[in-house]
């Protein structure tokens, strides 16, 4: 984070706690207990993707039992303070999962329709006005008999997807990179033999708070915890 000359890492525990690590101070701080903060006495689903924009970490979460408990929260990484944002009325038209991302320098939301094989990307046009959300574009994913799963999204908006289809009585899995803005398939690879479960992008300039670890090397810290690099 250039504004405070520090690297920060956010971690979610298996319960309702969240923690932030500062590379400059070398300290983990507990951010908040979501159950106590929002008076939700049940498990929360954190499956939605988080995104950092203008020094805020944006995330959406909900109760696994009651969809009405959906919350949109921004965590100020500089001051380590919580801010809750109003839930947009148009979100009711979409599936429960909504993923934040930063696309072309703007905070965006990827939402999937409840009734159609369509996904929409909404963009916050004015970062100072939360109500200024506009639908940027839509794309279809009904070409595959068993649907398409979005694994990751690049900052420029390209999608890393996994899709299953049947051909000549055989089942295949494909990994594809798609540019939905131009509605083009950039590249694809048949990975039926891999049985892929998930995939993520990475940034080459990431800094590890545990120092440099060579591939395959296990490192033990002062507390007896092991950090494994694959």
N, C-alpha and C positions, 0 to 999 in steps of 0.2 A: 504494500500500500504506500504509494509515493507521498500521500498527504501527511503521513506520520512516520515515514521511513521505517517500516516494520513489515514483517510477514506474519499473518495470522492464520491459524488452522481452527476450523469448527468441527467438533465431534459430537455425535448424538449417542447417548447411552441406550441400553436396551429398555430402560424405563423412560420416564418423561423428562429427564434432565438433558441439558445441553451445556457444552463446555467450549471455551475458547483458549487457544494457546498463543502466546506472544513470543516470537523468536527473539525479540530484543530483550525481554525480561527473563525468558526461559521458564515462565510460570503458566500453569493451567488454572483458569478461573471458571467457576460454575456460573453459567449465564442465568438460567431460570428453570423452574419446574413448571412445565406447561399445564399440568393438572391443576396446580394451585393458582397459576396466573389467570386461567380462564374458567376455573371452577368446573372442570370436566373430570368426573370421577370414573373414568374408564380408559381403556387403551386407545392410543392415537395411532393413526396410520400416517407414516412419514414417507410414503412411497413417491410423492411428487418431487421433482427435481428442484433444487435450490439454485439461485443465481446471485452474483454480487454485482451491484450497479451503483455508482456514485457513493462508494463506501458503505452501502447498505447490503445486508444479506437478506434476500427476499425468499420466503417459503410459504407454502400453503399446506395446511394439515387439517385433519378431521378425525372425528371419532370413528372407530371401526363399527360401531353399533348404531350411530345416529348421524346421518349425513347433514343434519341441520347445524351441527357443531363446527362446520367448516370455518376456518380462520385464515386470514392472510396477514402475515407478520413480517415486519422489517426489523432487522437487528443492526443498529448503528455500530459498526466495527471500530470507529474512532473513540466514541464515548462509552461504548458497551452498554447501550440502552435499547429498550424494546419499544417499538411503535406498531400499533395495530391499524390496518387499513380496512376500509369498508369492502365487503364482498360484492363484486359486480353482479347486477341482476341478470345479465346475459349468461352467466356461468351455469344457470339452471338448465340450459339447453344442452349441456354437454355431459359427458361421462364424468364420474367423480374425480378421476385423476387429471390434474392440470399442472403442467410443468413450466416453471419459469426458465427463461434463457435470455441472454443478451445477444441480439441479432442486429448487425449493422449499426452498432453503437446505441441501440435503444433497448429498454426493458420490454420483454415480450412474454406472451403466454401461449403455449401450445395446448390446444383443447381438441378432444375427439367427440364427434357427435354421438348421441345416445342411440339414434335410430338408423343412421346411414354410415357407410364406410368412407367418411369424410373427416378430415382434420383441418382445423382453422388455426391460423396464427394471428393473435391480437397484439397490437403494439401501443405502448404508451407514448403518444405524440408529444406531450408536454410533461416533462418530469416534475414540474412544480404543481401540476393539477391532476390529481388521481382519477378524475372522471373522464379524462381525455384519452380513452382507449378506443382504437379503431381496428377493424379487421383488415389485416394487411393482405392476406391471400389464403386460398384453400387448396387442398390437393386430395385426390382420391386414391384409395388403396384397395379397390375391389377386384384387381386383376388376379389375386391369389385366392385359391379355394379356401385356405385356412388362415387368411388374414395376414397382416403385416404388423410387426412390432418395431417401434422406433427405439434404437439402442442408445444413440447419442446425437447431439446437434452441435455443429461447429459454430463459432462466433459469426461466420458469414451466412449461416442459415442452411448449410448442406446437412442432409440427414443420413445417418448410418442406420440401416434398417435390416431386419431379419424377416424373411417371408417363407412360407411353406406352400408347396403346390404339388399336384399329382400329374404324372405324365406316363402314359403307357403302363398303367397299373403299378407304377413305382412312385414313391414319395421322395421329394427333394427339398432341400433347404438352401436358400440363397441369401448371401450377404450383399447388400447393394448400397452404393452412395448415390443419393438423389439430390438434385437441385430443384426444389419445388417452385422457386420463383420463375425459373425458365421452363419448368415442367419437363426436365430432361433427366435421363438415367446416365450418370457419368461413368460408372463402372460397376461390374458385378462379378461375383465368384460363387461357384457351387461349393457349398461346404457341408454337404449331406453327411460326409464321413466324420465331421468334427463334432456334431451334435452341440452347436454353440448355445450357451444359455444367456450370456450377456456380453456387452462390449462397451468400452468407454474410450473417449479421446484423452489426450494428455498434452500438457504444455512443456516444452523442452526446458524452460527456464525455472521450473519448480525447484524450490529449495527445501531440503529435508532438515528438520530440526535435530535429527540424529546424526548428521554428518554424511559423508560419502560412503555408500555401501556398494561393494562390487557385486555383480550378479551372482546369485547363488551363495552369497556370504551371509552368515548369521552373526548378529552382533548383540551382545548382552550389555545392558545399561547398568547404572549404579544400583538400581532397585531390583535387579535380577530379572528384568523383562527382556524377552528376545524380540528382535526386529528382523524380519526375514525379507530378503529381496529375491524375487523370482526372475 
